[in-house]
């Protein structure tokens, strides 16, 4: 159920992840198109000024270099906004309608950017401050066979408006972006609803399976208790030793039933209300020693050796009962299923600034590989008959896994090369 609850997060993550990507993509298109529009406007203006250059050159050629004809043409344009300059191929200014009387005093123009570009590519343009008039101009120069003709316009507010892209594209971009975000939000909601539906179906299936498993597990001890009690009730004259036997068996089944209910309540708390679990500084060393003391008699009976390799003062912020249940269930699992005359080992294999990594192992029989992936499932038993005979609830390793995950760790299990099982798990400091 914890896994399915995590599935509700992707809908928000989906929107948070893809919305910036979509906006970045949309903004990139806007910048690209904006620059393209500016380039188009610039090229369009270059063509217009180049047409003026062509007209000026044709009149200049047809009049045999008579500059008065150019003055006549210039009267058609606004003197304050249009400037026409004729420059020979050596860079000497031949004509300039703004500096008519001072043409001879003008600097050589061969190093002007627009002239240099035109000398290489026939036409060149530039925006800069004129060294002659100290005003900003947009220059377009065209190279002909015997001269350069350059037309320039004052780079004022009107001119900047000519170069500005149309706002129509901006409005179109805003509409498309809004529509895209709306569609993204729509599909995000669809995904959320789908995930919610899948979660509900999955939760219902899990509840059905869990109900069936719990009912099945409860049935065995309850059936035993009811059977023993009915025998005692229906046979009042039963011999004392047989009465004691049935009472002892009923008591044993009641203990198993109580353990099963306690484990179920613990797992339910871990899954449904993890925030209610009290976290405080606990000593792992003391907990391990406490577990070993509690199982010492059982270990002596089965001739189990213990190899503990833990540094002193391993402290974590955790729940003492759950940390105890991790080590207790691992040891109980070995005692119940690994066999006799085995060795159990507990060691610290790694430590960093955030976590401790532990290794728990036994030298017992191990399990077949196909069972390893399901050892942490609730009520899963490798050998169902033998497991019930040993009195296990089938929830021990499930509690181990959930308790470790609650402490922000993870656990894996594998068969050891020399025999037995090996659990590697981490606990957040």
Secondary structure by P-SEA (a helix, b strand, c coil): caaaaaaaaaaaaaaaaaaaaaaaaaaaaaaaaaaaaaaaaaaaaaaaaaaaaaaaaaaaaaacccaaaaaaaacccccccbbbbbbcccccccccccccccccccccccccaaaaaaacccbbbbbccccccccccbbbbbbcccbbbbbbccccaaaaaaacccaaaaaaaaaaaaaaaaaaaaaaaaaaaaaaaaaaaaaaaaaaaaaaaaaaaaaaaaaaaaaaaaaaaacccccaaaaaaaaaaaaaaaaaaaaaaaaaaaaaaacccccccccccccaaaaaaaaaaaaaaaaaaabbbbbbbbcccccccccaaaaaaaaaaaaaaaaccccccbbbbbbbccccccbbbbbbbbcccccccccccccccccccccaaaaaaacccccaaaaaaaaaaaacbbbbbbbcccbbbbbbbcccc
